[in-house]
Amino acid sequence: MTSSFAPLDWLVIGAYVAVLFAGGWLFKPRHTGNTREYFLADGQIPAWMAAISVLSATQSAATFIGGPDYGFRNDYTYIAGNFGGLIGALFVAHYLIPRFYAIRATTVYELLEMRFSRQAMRAAGAMFLVGRMFAGGARVYLAAIAVSMVMFASVDAQGIVLAAALVMLAAFLFTFAGGLKSVILNDLLQFAIYLGAALATLVWLWTSIPASTGEIVHGLANAPGGVDKLRLFDWDMDFTRPFSMSAIILGLSLLYIASTGTDQDVTQRLLASPDARTGSRGLILSLVATVPIVFVFITIGLLLHVVYQRPELMQGKVLQLGTTFEGQKISTFMHYILTELPAGLRGLVTTGVFAAAIATTNSALNAMSSVMVQDFYRPWKDRRGGAEEHHFVQAGRWGMAIAGLAMFAMAVASFYWQRASDKPLLEFALQVMVFAYAGLLGVYFTALFTGRGTTGSVIAALISGFAAVACCQPYIAAALGLPDWLGTLAFPWQLCIGTIIATLVCAMPKART
């Protein structure tokens, strides 16, 4: 493998690494005496900081790479997904966050222990760990694609493995010592870096187009084939479209409830505030802030459409679009980074991808570790005489190491999975998250709105939700002889089906008194 980086690119990367180490040292708490400090930052995180941390955790390398890819292929309809996010955020702020604070929860699954049993709590925690390994590994893989291409000029298995290892190592090092407080403070730094990289790319693209702003806007609104690439709302009832309004209102709202109310990765940040009101405010602020961020990445994709496919706006000098790299399919944005960005800016964009990946990965490591320690290891240890709080802090650090290895393995597996599924990058990353969410949503809906359910039905619901989503994958549906249309459903509809099945299964038996 030979690097495509110029010396200036490496200088930018070196500066980024120096900033990372400086931030790691500055943000490291001088003392972490108990698990509440390590996993919840001792409840001292203000709403604005929680909002940026949630934003950093959710807007990962999938958005950095997949967002421009979606804009190039489609339009602004992905932004409309935030309407579903608003529905989900209001639900979580009203029904879940106050309950978590009322029981002083360290993990969101402690609510299920009070409602059902400790075994139910552990089952939900186990499903989260599986789902987060899937989703976190997929996101690391997407970041590894970009890092490997621009740093090593390769997208083969060797390059992906090395790049994924770099991402995982960096995320682990800056999370290991300080816990959630270090994660959140580093999130602020990573957020500034990857947003700055995106804005710099947007400006470079915009200035490279010889047409005026008015001409660009008119051209995007009147793309070839009568396509309006400025469209925000898709009212089509086609169930293969992931961002139609029906899919957004029904499916993406569920996705947002799951990601912010049943997923320890995001909810952990909301539980680190002084009270429920502050945590809820942080959630709403993160949703509001998401809109302009996603707008930037989708707009990059729309401008790529101009420079590659609109000669009338480029004075007849459109760029040559490559769709493969070393025989592998790549996104338009990655092709642009490799072939058109100048030295220095290419390095900056690479740091942006890296920063987005680290911001997502370090939070996943801390969240997975908190579940492993608080929901599994601590109860086991307490039954055997217990231990000092410092022991559980050390266990949390070992938990992050285990979680890191699992996510790394999944990132490598995603190299083959994504190629087999042939999904666009953004859809692939989002769809992977759905597997665990269906069962978790069914369990939480049963716990909140019914007096039914048992430990056995919770476990059955988690399994049935996962299985229902799995049966919607084209290769599995075909292997099982299921109807062809089932394998064509967009991931929001897969989540709807899985959630309905899981809720019915969970609520089937009466609660034991």
C-alpha positions as CSV (number, residue, x, y, z in Angstrom):
1,M,0.0,0.0,0.0
2,T,1.3,3.5,-0.9
3,S,-0.1,6.7,0.6
4,S,-1.8,9.3,-1.6
5,F,-1.1,11.9,1.0
6,A,1.2,14.9,0.3
7,P,3.5,16.2,3.0
8,L,1.0,19.0,3.8
9,D,-1.7,16.4,4.4
10,W,0.6,14.6,6.8
11,L,1.3,17.9,8.6
12,V,-2.4,18.4,9.1
13,I,-2.8,14.8,10.4
14,G,0.1,15.4,12.8
15,A,-1.4,18.6,14.1
16,Y,-4.7,16.7,14.7
17,V,-2.9,14.0,16.6
18,A,-1.2,16.6,18.7
19,V,-4.5,18.3,19.5
20,L,-6.0,14.9,20.4
21,F,-3.2,14.2,22.9
22,A,-3.4,17.6,24.3
23,G,-7.2,17.3,24.7
24,G,-6.8,13.8,26.2
25,W,-4.5,15.2,28.9
26,L,-6.5,18.4,29.5
27,F,-9.9,16.6,29.7
28,K,-8.7,13.7,31.9
29,P,-10.4,14.0,35.3
30,R,-7.7,14.1,38.1
31,H,-9.8,11.7,40.1
32,T,-12.5,9.2,39.3
33,G,-13.6,7.6,42.5
34,N,-16.9,5.9,41.7
35,T,-19.0,4.5,38.9
36,R,-21.4,7.4,38.9
37,E,-18.5,9.8,38.1
38,Y,-17.0,7.4,35.5
39,F,-20.3,6.5,33.7
40,L,-22.4,9.6,34.3
41,A,-19.9,12.4,34.9
42,D,-21.4,12.8,38.4
43,G,-24.5,14.4,36.9
44,Q,-22.8,17.7,36.1
45,I,-23.3,18.0,32.3
46,P,-25.3,21.1,31.3
47,A,-28.0,20.9,28.5
48,W,-25.9,22.5,25.8
49,M,-22.9,20.2,26.4
50,A,-25.2,17.1,26.4
51,A,-26.8,18.3,23.2
52,I,-23.4,18.6,21.4
53,S,-22.4,15.2,22.8
54,V,-25.6,13.6,21.6
55,L,-25.0,15.3,18.2
56,S,-21.5,14.0,18.0
57,A,-22.6,10.5,18.9
58,T,-25.4,10.3,16.3
59,Q,-23.8,12.2,13.4
60,S,-21.0,9.8,12.8
61,A,-18.8,8.9,9.9
62,A,-22.0,7.5,8.4
63,T,-23.2,11.1,8.0
64,F,-19.8,12.4,6.9
65,I,-19.5,9.9,4.1
66,G,-23.0,8.8,3.6
67,G,-24.7,12.2,3.7
68,P,-22.9,13.5,0.6
69,D,-23.6,10.2,-1.1
70,Y,-27.3,10.6,-0.4
71,G,-27.4,14.2,-1.7
72,F,-25.6,13.2,-4.9
73,R,-28.1,10.4,-5.5
74,N,-31.2,12.1,-4.2
75,D,-32.3,15.3,-2.6
76,Y,-33.0,17.0,0.8
77,T,-35.6,14.4,2.0
78,Y,-33.1,13.0,4.5
79,I,-33.4,16.2,6.4
80,A,-37.2,15.8,6.7
81,G,-36.4,12.7,8.8
82,N,-36.0,15.2,11.7
83,F,-39.8,15.4,11.8
84,G,-39.8,11.8,12.9
85,G,-36.9,12.8,15.3
86,L,-39.1,15.5,16.8
87,I,-41.9,13.0,17.5
88,G,-39.4,10.6,19.0
89,A,-37.7,13.3,21.1
90,L,-41.0,14.5,22.6
91,F,-41.9,10.9,23.5
92,V,-38.6,10.2,25.2
93,A,-38.6,13.6,27.0
94,H,-42.1,13.0,28.4
95,Y,-42.3,9.3,29.1
96,L,-38.7,8.0,29.6
97,I,-36.2,10.5,30.8
98,P,-38.3,11.5,33.9
99,R,-38.6,7.8,34.8
100,F,-34.9,7.2,34.5
101,Y,-34.1,10.2,36.8
102,A,-36.8,9.1,39.3
103,I,-35.0,5.8,39.9
104,R,-31.5,7.4,39.6
105,A,-30.6,5.0,36.8
106,T,-27.1,4.5,35.6
107,T,-28.3,2.4,32.7
108,V,-31.7,2.6,31.0
109,Y,-32.3,-1.1,31.5
110,E,-32.6,-0.7,35.3
111,L,-36.2,0.5,34.6
112,L,-36.9,-3.0,33.3
113,E,-35.6,-4.6,36.5
114,M,-38.2,-2.6,38.5
115,R,-41.0,-3.5,36.1
116,F,-40.2,-7.1,35.3
117,S,-37.0,-8.6,36.9
118,R,-33.3,-8.6,37.0
119,Q,-33.2,-11.3,34.3
120,A,-35.3,-9.0,32.0
121,M,-32.9,-6.2,32.6
122,R,-30.0,-8.3,31.7
123,A,-31.7,-9.7,28.6
124,A,-32.4,-6.1,27.4
125,G,-28.8,-5.1,28.2
126,A,-27.5,-8.1,26.2
127,M,-29.6,-7.1,23.2
128,F,-28.2,-3.6,23.5
129,L,-24.7,-4.9,23.5
130,V,-25.3,-7.0,20.4
131,G,-27.0,-4.1,18.6
132,R,-24.3,-1.6,19.6
133,M,-21.6,-4.0,18.5
134,F,-23.4,-4.2,15.1
135,A,-24.0,-0.5,14.7
136,G,-20.7,0.7,16.2
137,G,-18.7,-1.8,14.1
138,A,-20.6,-0.6,10.9
139,R,-19.8,3.0,11.7
140,V,-16.1,2.2,12.3
141,Y,-16.1,0.4,9.0
142,L,-17.4,3.4,7.1
143,A,-14.7,5.6,8.7
144,A,-12.1,2.9,7.9
145,I,-13.1,3.1,4.2
146,A,-12.3,6.8,4.0
147,V,-9.1,6.6,6.2
148,S,-7.8,3.6,4.2
149,M,-8.4,5.2,0.8
150,V,-6.8,8.6,1.5
151,M,-4.0,7.5,3.8
152,F,-3.0,4.1,2.3
153,A,-4.5,4.4,-1.2
154,S,-6.3,1.0,-0.7
155,V,-9.7,-0.4,0.1
156,D,-8.6,-4.0,0.4
157,A,-9.1,-6.0,3.6
158,Q,-5.6,-5.2,4.8
159,G,-6.2,-1.4,4.5
160,I,-9.6,-1.6,6.2
161,V,-8.3,-3.7,9.1
162,L,-5.4,-1.2,9.7
163,A,-7.6,1.9,9.4
164,A,-10.3,0.3,11.7
165,A,-7.6,-0.5,14.2
166,L,-6.4,3.1,14.2
167,V,-9.9,4.4,14.9
168,M,-10.6,1.9,17.7
169,L,-7.2,2.6,19.3
170,A,-7.7,6.4,19.3
171,A,-11.2,6.1,20.7
172,F,-10.1,3.7,23.4
173,L,-7.1,5.8,24.5
174,F,-9.2,8.9,25.0
175,T,-12.0,7.2,26.9
176,F,-10.1,4.7,29.0
177,A,-9.0,6.9,31.9
178,G,-11.7,9.5,32.4
179,G,-15.0,7.9,31.5
180,L,-18.0,9.8,30.3
181,K,-16.7,13.2,31.3
182,S,-13.7,12.7,29.1
183,V,-15.9,11.4,26.3
184,I,-18.2,14.5,26.4
185,L,-15.3,17.0,26.5
186,N,-13.6,15.2,23.6
187,D,-16.9,15.1,21.8
188,L,-16.8,18.9,21.8
189,L,-13.4,18.9,20.2
190,Q,-14.2,16.3,17.6
191,F,-17.4,18.1,16.7
192,A,-15.5,21.3,16.0
193,I,-13.0,19.4,13.8
194,Y,-15.4,17.4,11.7
195,L,-17.8,20.4,11.2
196,G,-14.9,22.6,10.3
197,A,-13.7,20.0,7.7
198,A,-17.2,19.8,6.2
199,L,-17.6,23.6,6.0
200,A,-14.2,23.9,4.3
201,T,-15.2,21.3,1.8
202,L,-18.5,23.0,1.1
203,V,-16.8,26.3,0.5
204,W,-14.2,24.7,-1.8
205,L,-16.9,23.0,-3.8
206,W,-19.1,26.1,-4.1
207,T,-16.2,28.3,-5.3
208,S,-15.2,25.7,-7.9
209,I,-18.5,26.0,-9.7
210,P,-18.4,28.9,-12.3
211,A,-22.2,29.4,-12.2
212,S,-23.8,32.0,-9.9
213,T,-25.7,31.0,-6.7
214,G,-29.0,31.7,-8.4
215,E,-28.1,29.5,-11.4
216,I,-27.0,26.7,-9.1
217,V,-30.2,26.8,-7.1
218,H,-32.3,26.9,-10.3
219,G,-30.3,24.0,-11.8
220,L,-30.8,21.9,-8.7
221,A,-34.5,22.6,-8.7
222,N,-34.7,21.6,-12.4
223,A,-32.4,18.6,-12.7
224,P,-32.5,16.3,-15.8
225,G,-35.6,14.1,-16.0
226,G,-37.8,16.7,-14.2
227,V,-36.1,15.9,-10.9
228,D,-36.2,18.5,-8.1
229,K,-33.1,18.0,-6.0
230,L,-34.2,20.6,-3.6
231,R,-37.2,18.6,-2.6
232,L,-37.7,18.3,1.2
233,F,-40.8,16.2,1.5
234,D,-41.4,12.9,-0.3
235,W,-45.1,12.0,-0.2
236,D,-44.8,8.8,-2.2
237,M,-46.2,5.7,-0.6
238,D,-43.5,3.5,-2.0
239,F,-42.4,1.2,0.9
240,T,-38.9,0.9,-0.6
241,R,-38.1,4.5,0.1
242,P,-36.6,5.0,3.5
243,F,-37.2,8.8,3.8
244,S,-40.8,9.2,2.5
245,M,-43.0,11.1,4.9
246,S,-45.0,8.0,5.8
247,A,-41.7,6.2,6.6
248,I,-40.5,9.2,8.6
249,I,-43.6,9.6,10.7
250,L,-44.1,6.0,11.5
251,G,-40.6,4.4,11.2
252,L,-38.0,7.1,11.9
253,S,-39.9,8.3,14.9
254,L,-39.6,4.8,16.3
255,L,-35.9,4.8,15.4
256,Y,-35.4,8.0,17.3
257,I,-37.3,6.7,20.3
258,A,-35.1,3.7,20.3
259,S,-31.8,5.5,19.8
260,T,-32.4,8.2,22.5
261,G,-34.6,6.3,25.0
262,T,-33.6,2.6,24.9
263,D,-30.0,2.8,23.6
264,Q,-27.5,3.4,26.5
265,D,-25.1,5.0,24.1
266,V,-27.1,8.2,23.6
267,T,-29.3,8.1,26.7
268,Q,-26.2,7.9,28.9
269,R,-25.4,11.5,28.0
270,L,-28.9,12.7,28.9
271,L,-28.7,10.9,32.3
272,A,-25.5,12.9,33.0
273,S,-27.3,16.1,33.5
274,P,-28.3,17.5,37.0
275,D,-32.0,16.7,36.5
276,A,-34.6,15.3,34.1
277,R,-35.6,18.8,32.8
278,T,-32.0,19.6,31.8
279,G,-31.6,16.2,30.2
280,S,-34.8,16.6,28.2
281,R,-33.7,20.1,27.1
282,G,-30.4,18.7,25.9
283,L,-32.2,16.1,23.8
284,I,-34.4,18.8,22.1
285,L,-31.4,21.0,21.5
286,S,-29.5,18.2,19.8
287,L,-32.4,17.6,17.4
288,V,-32.5,21.3,16.5
289,A,-28.8,21.4,15.9
290,T,-28.9,18.3,13.7
291,V,-30.8,20.1,11.0
292,P,-28.1,22.6,9.9
293,I,-25.4,19.9,10.3
294,V,-27.1,17.4,8.0
295,F,-28.0,20.3,5.6
296,V,-24.2,20.9,5.1
297,F,-23.5,17.3,4.3
298,I,-26.4,16.8,1.9
299,T,-25.5,20.1,0.2
300,I,-22.0,18.8,-0.4
301,G,-23.7,15.9,-2.3
302,L,-25.9,18.3,-4.3
303,L,-22.8,20.3,-5.4
304,L,-21.1,17.1,-6.3
305,H,-24.0,16.4,-8.6
306,V,-23.3,19.7,-10.3
307,V,-19.6,19.3,-10.8
308,Y,-20.0,15.7,-12.2
309,Q,-23.3,15.7,-14.0
310,R,-24.3,19.3,-15.0
311,P,-22.1,20.6,-17.8
312,E,-24.4,23.6,-18.4
313,L,-23.5,24.9,-14.9
314,M,-19.8,24.0,-15.3
315,Q,-19.2,25.8,-18.6
316,G,-19.0,22.4,-20.3
317,K,-16.1,21.2,-18.0
318,V,-17.7,18.5,-15.8
319,L,-15.3,16.3,-13.9
320,Q,-14.7,12.7,-14.7
321,L,-16.7,10.5,-12.2
322,G,-15.1,7.3,-11.1
323,T,-17.3,4.8,-9.3
324,T,-14.7,2.2,-8.4
325,F,-11.4,2.1,-6.6
326,E,-9.2,-1.0,-6.9
327,G,-12.2,-2.7,-8.3
328,Q,-14.4,-1.8,-5.3
329,K,-17.4,0.5,-5.4
330,I,-16.9,3.9,-3.7
331,S,-19.0,6.9,-3.0
332,T,-18.8,10.0,-5.2
333,F,-17.6,12.0,-2.2
334,M,-14.6,9.7,-1.7
335,H,-13.7,9.9,-5.3
336,Y,-13.8,13.7,-5.1
337,I,-11.5,13.6,-2.0
338,L,-9.0,11.4,-3.8
339,T,-8.9,13.2,-7.1
340,E,-9.9,16.9,-6.6
341,L,-9.2,18.2,-3.2
342,P,-5.9,20.0,-2.8
343,A,-3.1,19.0,-0.4
344,G,-3.9,20.2,3.1
345,L,-7.7,20.2,2.6
346,R,-7.5,16.5,1.8
347,G,-5.8,15.9,5.1
348,L,-8.3,18.1,6.9
349,V,-11.2,16.1,5.5
350,T,-9.5,12.9,6.6
351,T,-9.2,14.3,10.1
352,G,-12.9,15.2,9.9
353,V,-13.8,11.6,9.1
354,F,-11.5,10.4,11.9
355,A,-13.0,12.9,14.4
356,A,-16.6,11.8,13.5
357,A,-15.6,8.2,14.0
358,I,-13.9,8.8,17.3
359,A,-16.8,10.9,18.7
360,T,-19.1,8.0,17.9
361,T,-16.9,5.1,19.0
362,N,-15.7,6.4,22.3
363,S,-19.3,7.0,23.5
364,A,-20.2,3.4,22.4
365,L,-17.3,2.0,24.3
366,N,-18.3,3.8,27.5
367,A,-21.9,2.9,27.1
368,M,-21.3,-0.8,26.5
369,S,-18.9,-0.9,29.4
370,S,-21.5,0.7,31.7
371,V,-24.1,-2.0,30.9
372,M,-21.5,-4.8,31.3
373,V,-20.4,-3.5,34.7
374,Q,-23.7,-2.1,36.2
375,D,-26.2,-4.7,34.8
376,F,-24.0,-7.8,34.8
377,Y,-20.8,-7.7,36.7
378,R,-21.8,-5.6,39.8
379,P,-24.8,-7.8,40.7
380,W,-22.6,-10.9,40.3
381,K,-19.9,-9.3,42.5
382,D,-22.3,-8.1,45.1
383,R,-23.6,-11.7,45.6
384,R,-20.1,-12.7,46.4
385,G,-19.4,-10.1,49.0
386,G,-19.1,-6.9,46.9
387,A,-16.1,-4.6,46.3
388,E,-14.9,-1.0,46.7
389,E,-16.2,1.5,44.1
390,H,-12.7,1.8,42.6
391,H,-12.8,-1.9,41.7
392,F,-15.9,-1.3,39.5
393,V,-14.2,1.7,37.9
394,Q,-11.3,-0.5,36.9
395,A,-13.8,-3.1,35.7
396,G,-15.3,-0.4,33.5
397,R,-12.0,0.1,31.8
398,W,-11.6,-3.6,31.2
399,G,-15.2,-3.6,29.8
400,M,-14.2,-0.9,27.3
401,A,-11.3,-3.1,26.1
402,I,-13.7,-6.0,25.6
403,A,-16.2,-3.8,23.8
404,G,-13.5,-2.3,21.6
405,L,-12.3,-5.8,20.4
406,A,-15.9,-6.7,19.6
407,M,-16.6,-3.6,17.6
408,F,-13.3,-4.0,15.7
409,A,-14.3,-7.5,14.8
410,M,-17.7,-6.3,13.6
411,A,-16.0,-3.5,11.5
412,V,-14.0,-6.1,9.7
413,A,-17.1,-8.3,9.2
414,S,-19.0,-5.2,7.8
415,F,-16.3,-5.1,5.0
416,Y,-17.9,-8.2,3.6
417,W,-21.5,-7.6,4.7
418,Q,-21.9,-4.2,3.0
419,R,-20.5,-5.6,-0.2
420,A,-22.9,-8.5,-0.1
421,S,-25.9,-6.3,0.6
422,D,-25.0,-3.6,-1.9
423,K,-26.7,-1.0,0.2
424,P,-25.8,2.7,0.0
425,L,-23.5,3.6,2.9
426,L,-26.0,5.7,4.9
427,E,-28.8,3.2,4.6
428,F,-26.4,0.4,5.5
429,A,-25.3,2.1,8.8
430,L,-28.9,3.0,9.8
431,Q,-30.3,-0.4,8.9
432,V,-27.8,-2.3,11.0
433,M,-29.1,-0.4,14.1
434,V,-32.7,-1.7,13.5
435,F,-32.0,-5.3,14.5
436,A,-31.8,-4.6,18.2
437,Y,-34.1,-1.7,18.4
438,A,-37.3,-3.6,17.3
439,G,-37.2,-5.9,20.4
440,L,-36.2,-3.1,22.8
441,L,-39.1,-0.9,21.6
442,G,-41.6,-3.7,22.1
443,V,-40.4,-4.4,25.6
444,Y,-40.4,-0.7,26.6
445,F,-43.8,0.0,25.1
446,T,-45.2,-3.0,27.1
447,A,-43.5,-1.8,30.3
448,L,-44.8,1.8,29.9
449,F,-48.4,1.3,28.6
450,T,-49.6,-2.1,29.9
451,G,-49.6,-4.0,33.1
452,R,-48.7,-7.2,31.2
453,G,-45.6,-9.1,30.4
454,T,-43.2,-11.5,32.2
455,T,-39.5,-12.1,32.2
456,G,-40.1,-14.9,29.7
457,S,-42.1,-12.7,27.3
458,V,-39.4,-10.0,27.5
459,I,-36.8,-12.4,26.3
460,A,-39.1,-13.8,23.6
461,A,-39.9,-10.3,22.5
462,L,-36.3,-9.3,22.2
463,I,-35.6,-12.4,20.1
464,S,-38.7,-12.1,17.9
465,G,-38.0,-8.5,17.2
466,F,-34.5,-9.3,16.0
467,A,-35.7,-12.2,14.0
468,A,-38.5,-10.2,12.3
469,V,-36.0,-7.6,11.1
470,A,-33.6,-10.4,10.0
471,C,-36.4,-12.0,7.9
472,C,-36.8,-8.7,6.0
473,Q,-33.3,-8.9,4.7
474,P,-33.4,-9.9,1.0
475,Y,-30.9,-12.8,1.2
476,I,-32.7,-14.3,4.3
477,A,-36.2,-13.7,2.9
478,A,-35.2,-15.5,-0.3
479,A,-33.6,-18.4,1.6
480,L,-36.7,-18.9,3.7
481,G,-39.1,-18.7,0.8
482,L,-40.8,-15.6,2.1
483,P,-42.7,-13.1,-0.2
484,D,-40.4,-11.1,-2.4
485,W,-41.8,-7.7,-1.3
486,L,-40.7,-8.4,2.3
487,G,-37.0,-8.2,1.2
488,T,-37.6,-4.9,-0.5
489,L,-38.9,-3.0,2.5
490,A,-37.0,0.1,3.6
491,F,-35.5,-0.1,7.1
492,P,-38.1,2.2,8.7
493,W,-40.8,-0.3,7.7
494,Q,-38.7,-3.2,8.9
495,L,-38.5,-1.5,12.3
496,C,-42.3,-1.0,12.3
497,I,-42.9,-4.7,11.6
498,G,-40.4,-5.8,14.2
499,T,-41.7,-3.5,16.9
500,I,-45.3,-4.6,16.4
501,I,-44.4,-8.3,16.6
502,A,-42.2,-7.7,19.7
503,T,-44.9,-5.7,21.5
504,L,-47.5,-8.3,20.9
505,V,-45.2,-11.1,22.1
506,C,-44.1,-9.2,25.2
507,A,-47.7,-8.2,26.2
508,M,-49.2,-11.6,25.5
509,P,-49.0,-13.1,29.1
510,K,-50.4,-11.3,32.1
511,A,-47.9,-10.0,34.6
512,R,-47.2,-12.2,37.6
513,T,-48.2,-10.7,40.9
